[in-house]
Amino acid sequence: MVLFRFAPSPTGALHLGGLRTALFNYLAAKQLGGKWILRIEDTDRTRYIPNSVENIQSSLRWAGLDYDYGPGADQTLGPYYQSERLDLYRTYSQKLLESNKAYRCFCKPDRLLETKERLKAAGSHLTYDRACLHLSEEDVARRVRAGHEHVVRFNSDSVPSSPKPHDLIFGDISDAHASLPTDPILVKTDLFPTYHLASVVDDHQMGITHVLRGEEWMPSLPLHLDLYTALSITPPKFGHLPILLNPDGTKMSKRSGDVQVTDYIKHGWEPSAVLYWLMLAGWRGRAQQSGAQDALINDFQLSNMVKEVSVFFCPAICYLKLSQFDLNNFSKRRSILDPGMLSHLNALHLKHEDPLALARRVQPLIKVTFPQSVLIVLSPTVDLEYLTKILSALSGRITVLNDIMTAAPYFFISPDLASEEAQRLRASVPSERYFGAARLACDTLSSPDLQFCQEEIDAGLKSTAKAFGGPSKHFWSTLRHAVTGMKACASMRNYVPECCLTIKLYFT
Ligand code: GLU
């Protein structure tokens, strides 16, 4: 069976880069008819941050990336926390020690530092002089019996290293070993394994066939392959996903804006838009062929895929069209994440999403944001039908769902006529025209002959605008000012009857 894994460390909230790695593991597993695991790599106790795992799980849930095996899912291949697998790592390190593929090192930190500096000054590429490799068996046994603190190091010379490791995305890697420290540590003084040993042992034990992980782990690839050789086990295939960059070419970091998935959830971005955005960032050819974002979107036939939205739990997964997912299409160039692209994708998603589904999601937010709203007082749940109509009226005008509160508060509360924007709008209509237009609109809306539906209101207001006698711009600006207090708002012509209820309330 094809088996992928996403193996984050619980060192804080899930970042966009991690979400992208999870996405690609998910997609690749689906594409190849396989499965994927969530494995928690928690062997570095010094970097452990409480609640990280919960954050990772809830972020994956938000994105709809459900794993087959892992905490809270199928336990067959567990345990999934590395801290619960220590015996296993001990067995493997013992195997390496017994076959002289690893050795115990008793050097103290100050000696190690001094040795490293001395070797560097002498122009050596080594970072450790391998002094402990030459300790006699008796000496080692005596020190262990006496409880001397030590680490276990890999004996790099014990295996022929692969000259050019192959990567599914980067191809053959030359000089792969150049950045590795001399005889890397496999087991630390606290008896916990390092990432290298634990990850190789687990990938083997769990039967992982493909490792897709961030580019930052590529320098470890040659060591991992050497460990597979030393243990006489077959390595999985490896692919490294290029680092994500900001539009200005800098690496994404906390200081450069939102990097945690939680930030995107909080700001109301659609999971499908975020996933599609992450997906496009690494796509070769398409991203280079044309700078036009729309071309990219058409390429994936977003509009066609959007039609299927209701069928899937996670719309993004159908956007991404599994048939197009092919690691060969993945770029090895560092990928730029342009926030403008995300806005574009998110707005598109909202435009195509079922307004009733959006209304259900936004309903609780409205209640919290506008507790003072007359509508909320009248109808404590904020009518779903009303919200649906508002969302249709705002279609194409909001970027994220939460924008409904800032872009069109007038649907819920009285307009802020004291605002600068409202005052400027008011000043654009001469007073006698303003009051004339207001009176006429009010008469039209309160006429007993008027059916209170959109078509009649629209027709009624349009003919009133014609009969008004002044420029129709003044008529509509009056309405806009009185009802919304805002210059940019949903088109008055699309106003839904309930909104006109606000008009009516205001004028009468
Ligand atoms: N535990 C590593 C991390 O936190 C992942 C390494 C891997 O996937 O091999 O990102």
Boltz pocket constraint, residues with backbone or C-beta under 6 A from the ligand:
constraints:
  - pocket:
      binder: B
      contacts: [[A, 5], [A, 6], [A, 7], [A, 8], [A, 9], [A, 41], [A, 199], [A, 212], [A, 213], [A, 214], [A, 217]]
      max_distance: 6.0
